[in-house]
Structure formats: C-alpha cells, structure tokens
Amino acid sequence: MTKTLSSFIPQLPGRAWRVLAGDSVAALGTGLVLPFIVVYLRDVRGLDVRTAAFALSVLAITGLVFGGPAGSLVDKLGPRRMLIASLILCAISSAGFSQVREPWHAFVASVFLGLGFAGLWPSTHSLLSSIVGPEHRSNVFAVHYATLNLGIGIGGIIGGLFADVSDPRTFELLYRLDAASWLIFAAVLLKMNDIGNKVERSAAEEAAASGGYRSVMKDRNFVRLFVLMALLVTIGYSQLESGFPAYATGKGGISTRALGMTFAANTFVIVLAQLIVLRFMRGKRRTRGLMAICMLWAIAWSITLLAGQLEPGMQKNVAFALTMVVFGLGECMVSPTAPAMVNDLAPEALRGRYNAAYSFTFSAGHILGPAFAGILLGAGLGDELFMILPAACLAAILLVRNLERNISEKVNRVTEEPSGASKEGAGVELTSA
C-alpha cells in the first residue's frame, strides 16, 4: 500500500519541497482571510460595499500595471530575491488590512497587496523552474497547485470557524496570522541562498534579455499559448468566480451555504486528484491535456445549465456541486501543461518576463470574464451565458490543435518519471550574484 501511494508522489529535489512547504504556509494564511475581505470591510469596518469592491479592483489594477516591471526585476535580481520582496509587501498589506479604520486605509493596503501579487507569480514559477530540470517541471507545478489549494482550503475552514463579525479582534488576529505566514515563507527563502540568484549570462543571453518583452512576444509558440490561456481564463476560471456563483444563487436558486459546499467539493477534488492526473499525464503530450481541459469545462458549464432547470432541493444542490467536481478535474490538467510549457519555451535570461506575461492571461481573463458575465446576467440571459460558455470551450480546442502542430515535441511532452531519480540531485544550479 505504501509503495502504491508513494508512486503518485513525484521525485523532486529536496530544495523544491522546502520551497513548496513555505509556499503552503503562505497559502494557509491567505485562506484565513481571502473569502472574507468584502465581509470584513463591510460588516466589521463599516465601509460601503461599493467602496469595498472598488478596493479589490484597485488590487487587481495594481497587479496588472506592475506585472510587467515585476517580470523584468525577476530576470535582473533573480527570482529568490524578488519573491522575498513580494512576500514582504504582502505581509505589509495584511498588517495594514488588520488596522483599517477609514476607506483610504483599505485602498493603501490593496495597493501593497497588488504590488506583492504582481511579483509573486513570476518569481515563484521562475524559482521552481530554476530548482528543477525540464523533466520535472510538470511535476513541480502540479504539486504546487495541489499544495496551494490544500493550504487555502484548510485556511478557509479555520477562518470560517474563527471569524466573528461582532468581534473585530477575530479578524485582526486572522490578518496578523496571514502577515506572519508571508514572513515565514520569506524566512525560509532567506536561508536558501544557494538557489534562485541572478545567473551569469553569455553575450547571446544578454542580447536576448535586452530585447525585453519584445523578445517574448516574438516567440510565436508562446503567443499561441498566451492567446489560448487568456481565452480559457475568460471562459473558465473567471466564470468560476463570477458567472457561476451569480447564476447558481440567482436563477439557480441555491443558498450561499450550498454554494460554499460546491466550492469545497472543487477544492477537495483538486487536492485528491492532482497527483493522480499528473501520473496519468506522464509521457503524454501536454496539448492533449489542454484539450481535456476544454472538454471537461464544456461539460461542467453544460451541467450548470441543466442544474439551473431543476426544482429546488438536494438534487439541484448535488448537480451544482457536480459542476465544480468536473471543473476541478479540468483544473488538475492546467498545472502540468501550461506553466511547464511556458518555462520550457523561456530562455533563462527571459524566464521572469515569460512568467509575468503568462500571468497577464489571468489578469486579462479576470477583467474580461466578469464583465461578459455581468452583461448577460444583468440582461436576464443567464441560461444563454451557460450555452455560450460550453461552445466557447469546444471552440478553444481549435487553438490547441494549432499550438500542437507548431510546438516542438520536447516542449510538448510530459517527461516520464525517471527511475531512481535523486530527490536532491535533480535541478539546475544557479550562480550567485
């Protein structure tokens, strides 16, 4: 039994596991407060709900504006230093949120969090890619996604049990714990000064780096992947957070408690199935995983439409939960495919900028997706929204096929788990600055 279970755990360097452990602590802290930001600002600090929502918009806009410069700094300073700086900014933000008394306090805290988030993604992905070799990138990103969801899920449960809107001190403590979780991860990285430092570059690499984002966007395969992922975030992830909950609790008629259970089902499936999906993907083309995402999400949104037509009751609740289960299976396909392809395409001198450009697909999708859903839902066209989304998911397969025809087999295939791989030996050594 032990041998069977261990076969699902990928071989990764010990340094990668330490980074993932630190990241999990930060994810746990994030989960403590993430579901309650608007509730905290509105019900505990007395801010108007529109002001609270606008504060979150400032967070997203800040991350979008500074994402590009953050990617450049990752390449110039090295991912470890940039990640430490990002974690400190997030800790300052969390401490600031704990002390919100006026609207401008919330906006300042949101700006700091946006700045932290802008560097968090490209530096984390670049750091993990620098620790492991290309043959382990699908593994490390899959484990990262599973541990991230596990940490946020557990944190959300703890936060939900502890938070009390009648006692501001409970929220203040949660935000301080969140701040501490960012600093714990930063402390882990401070001790790992042999990884993620600025690399010594050849003249050719310096020339490539000098081209900046122009060089990134000249990579046609990256552009193909960029367009595909921007579309999938718009019709997938962003709808998970906007169109789906609005439809499910609106025309769908389920309670917020039932909605919470659907998201719990989503998190449970991701944590349980991620490593199983990774093992299934070994030796297969990553583009086939991207096609599976399109098909699974098309099925998920179709189930949503059908669930909306059911009579209120347990059957309807289960149907909406099934949507999130199927969607979660598709999510499990993302981490072994798209981010690994980005980092296999990226030259070392531009890795930070490639990851920052990839993160822009999520920023753009989370702007376009909710706007699109809001227009249709506001016009009373919820059913039509969930007719369009499955069709769009299936149409995205055409973009995947185009990518598959052009990308190299080396970048496209998930490497088989090497037998007897060393947990400490796999990786790319970087030269200290």
N, C-alpha and C positions, 0 to 999 in steps of 0.2 A: 504493500500500500504506500509506504513512504517513498519507495523508488518511483512508483507511478506518479505521485504528486510532485516529486522533485523534477520529473521530466517536463513539467509545464513551466518551471521556473527557468528563465533563460540564463545562460552563462554571461555574466558581466564582470568587469573589473571591480575590485573592492572599492576603489575610489568612486566609481559610478554609484554604487549602493549608498555610500556615505552622502553624496550629493542628493540622491533621491530621498534619503531619510530626512535630511534637513529640509528639503522641499515639502515633504509630507507634514512636518511640524508647522511650517508656514501655512499650508493648506488647511490644517486643523484650525489654526487661528482665524483664517479667513472664513471658514464655515461657521464660526461662532457668531459672526456679525453680518455676513453677506445677505442672508434672507430678510434681515430686519432693518436695513438702512432707512427706508422710507418710513416704516412704522416708528422707528426711534426718533427721526427728525420731526415727524408729525405729532405723534401721541405723547412723546416724552419731552421734547424740546419746544413743542407748540408752534412749529413752522407750518405755514400753509402748504398743502400737498403739492401745489404747483411749484412753490419755491423748492421743496424737497426734490421734486422730479427734475427741476432745472439744475440743481446742484449735481445730480447724477449726469446730466447732459454735459455739464462743464467738465466732469471727469472724462467722459468719452471723447470730447473735443480736444482736451489737453493731450490725451494719449495719441489721438490721430495726428495732431500737429507735430508733436515731438517724437513720434515713432521713427521717422527718417533720420534725424540727427542722432537718436539713440543707437541705431544700427551702425552709423559711422563711428561713434565712440567705442562700440564693441570691438570694431576692427582696429582702432587706434590704441586703445588701452588694454585690450584683452577682455574676454568675457567674464573672468572671475572678478576683476576689479569693478567692471560695470554692473555686475549682478549685486555685489556688495553695496554699491552706491544706490542702486534701485531699491534694495531691501531697506536701507536706512530711510529713504524717502517714504516708503510705505509705512514704516514704523512711526515716523513723524506724523503722517496723516492719521493713523489710528489713534495716536495720543491726542491729536487735535480734535478728532470726532468725539472723543470722550469728554471734551470740555466745551462743546458747542453750547452757546447761550444766545447768540444772535445769528441772523441769516448769513452775514458775511463770514462768520466762523466756519460754517458748513462749506461755503464756496472755497475758502482758503484750503481747508482740509481736502476737498475734492481735487483741487489743482495739484497738491502734493501727491495724492494717490494716483492721479493721471500721469504725472511725471514718473512715478515709480513703476507703474504698469507699462509705460512706454518702453522702458529698458528691460523689464522683467522677462518678457517672452524671447526677444532676440538673444539676450545674454544667456538665459537658461538653455535654450536649444543649442546655441553655439558652444557652450561649455560642455554639455553632454556629448555633442558630436566630437569635440576635441579629445575627450577622455577615451572614447571607444573608436574602433576602426569601422570602416564602412560595413563590414559583415555583421556588426552588432547594432547598427543604427535603428533598424526596425524594432529590435528587442528593447532598446533603452527608451525609445519614445512610447512604446506600448506599456511598459512598466510605469513610466512617468505618468501616463494618462490614468492608469488604474489607481496608483497611489494618490494622485491628485484628487480624484473623485472620492476615494475612500476617506481621505482627510477632511474634505469639505462636507461629505455626508455625515461623518461622526461629529464634526464640529457643529453642524446644523442641528443635530439631535440634542447635543449638550446645551447649545444656545437656546433652543426652544424650551427646554426644561427649566432653564435658569432665568431667562429674561422675564421681567415683570414690568409692564408699562406704568404701574402705580409706584414703582420704586426705581428712580433714576440711577441709583447706585449699582443696580444689577447690570445695566447697560454700560456704565462707566467701567466696571470691572471687566466686562467682556471685551471692550475696546482696548483696555490696558493689556489683557492677555493676548489679544491679537497683535498689539505692538511688540510684546515680548517674543511672540513666535517668529516675527520677521527678524528680530535681532538674534535669536538663537540660530537661525539659518545663516545669518551673516557671520556669526562667531565660528560656525563650522567651516565656512569658506576661508576665513582669515587664517585658520590653522593649516589649510590645504594649499600652501603657497607654491607647490610644485606643479600645479595644474592651471590651465586657462590663462596663462600670461601672454603678453604680446609676443608674437612669433617673429623670428628673424626671417626676412623675406629676400628673395632673389631680385635682381633688377627687373625681370619679367613680371614678377608678382607685384612689385612696387608700381610698375607701369599700369597693371590691371587695376590696382587699388586706386590709382589717381583718377581713373575714369568714373569712380563712384557709382551712383545708381544708373548712370548711362550704360555702364558695362553690364549691370544686372539686367536691364530691360532689353539689351541686345541678345540675350540668351533666349532664343525663340522657344525652346522647350520649357524654360521657366515661365515665360509669358503664357504659354498654353496652360500650364498647371495653375498659374495665377488666376486666369480668367475662369477656369473650371471651379476652383475653390471659392472664388468670390461669388459665383452663382450658387454653389452648394450651401454656403453660409447664408445667403439671402433667402433661399427656399427651404433651408434645413434648420440650422442652429438658431437663427434669429426668430423663426416661426415657433420654435420650441419655447421661446421666452416671451413671445408677443401674441402671435395669431392663435396658437393652440390654447393657452390659458384663457384668453378672452372669449374664444368660441366655446370652450368646454364649460365655463362658468356662466356664459351668456345664453345663447340658443341651446347649448348642450344641457344646461340646467343642473350641473353637478355642484356640490358645495365646495367651498375652499378647502375643507378638510379632505374631501375626496380627491381634490386636485393635488393636495400635498402628498397623498398616497400614490398618485400616478408618478410624481417625480421621485418618490422614494423607490418605486419599482424600477425606474430608469437607472438610478444610481446603483441599486443592487445588481442589476443585470450587467452593467459596465464592470463593476468590481469582480463579479463572478466569472464573466465570460471573456474578459480581455486577454488573459494569458492562453485560454483555450483557442480563441480566434488567432492569436499570434502563432501558436503551434500549427494550426491549420494552414496559415499563410506561408509557412516556411517552404522555400523552393518554388513558390508561385509568383506570377507577375503581379506587381503592385497595381497595375492598371485594372486587373481583374477584381482586386479588392475595391477599387474606386467604382467599378461598375456595380458591384454588390451593394455599395452604399446607396447608389442611385435607385436600385430596385427596392431595397429594404425601406428607404424613406418614402418611395412612391406607395408601397404597401401601407406604411404607417399612416400617411395622410389620408389614404382611402378608408382605412379603419376609422379614422377620426370622423370622416363624413358619415359613415354608416352609424357610428355611435351616436351622432347628433340626431339621428332619426328615431332612436329607440325611446321607449317610455321611461320616465324616471324610475330609478330603482337600482338594485345591485347589478343587474345585467348591464346597464348603461355605465356604471362606475367601472366594472371589470373591462368593458370594451375600451374605455378611455385609457385605463391602465395598460391594456394590451398594446395600444398605440405607442406608449412610452417604452415598453419592452422591445418591440420591433425596432423602434427608432434607436434605442440603446445598442442593439446588435449592430446597426449600421455605424454608430459612433465608434464601436470597437475596431472597425476597419480603417478609421481615419489615421490613427497614430502610427500604425506600421507602414503606412503608404505615403501620404502627402509630405509630412515633415522630413521623413527619411529621404524621399526623392529630392526635396529642396536642398538638403545638406550634402547629398551625393553629387548634385549638379554644381554646388558652390565651390569655387576655388578658395583656398584657405584665406587669402588676403581680403576676400569679399564676403566671408561667411556671415558676419554680423548683419551686413546690408541685405543679403539674401533672406535671412530670417526676419529682418524688420519688414522687408517688402511682403513676405508671406503673411506676416501678422496683419498687414494692411487689408488683406482679404477679409479678415474677421471684423475689422473696424468698419470697412465699407459695407459689408453684408449686414451688420447690426444697425447701420443707418438706413439702408435701402429697404431691408426686410420689414421692420416695424412700420415704416411709412406706407409701404404697399399694403400690408395687412390692415393698417388703420383706415386707409381709404375705402377698402372693400367692406370691412366690418362696419365702419361708420355709415355706409350706404345700405346696410342690411343685407350684404351679399356674402355672409359667412359660408354658406354652402358652396357658392361659386368659388370662393377662395380655396376651399379644400377639394375642388375639382381641378383648379389650375395647378396647384402645387404638385400632385402626382404626375400630371402631364409634363410639367417642367423638369421634374426629377428624371423621367424617362428620356426627355429630350437631351438632358445633360450627358447621357451615355454616348451621344454622337461626339461630344467634346473629348470624352475619354478615349474613344476609338481613334480620334485624330492624334491625341497625345501618344497612344500606343504605337501608331505607325511611325512616329518620328523619334521617339526616345530610345536610347541605347539599351540593350539587354542588361548590361552591367548595372545601370541605374534602376532599371525596371523590376529586377527580380529580388525578392526577399531571400537572403542567403540562408542556406541550411545551417542548423546549429552544428558548429564544429565539434567533433567528438574529442573529449578530453581537454576542452579549452580551459585555459587557466583563468580563474576569476580575477587574478591580479595582473596577468600579463597582457591581456588584450587592450589595445588602446594606442593613441598617438601621443608621443612625448612632445611637449612644447618647451621652447627655450624661454627662460626668464628674461624679462625686460632689463 
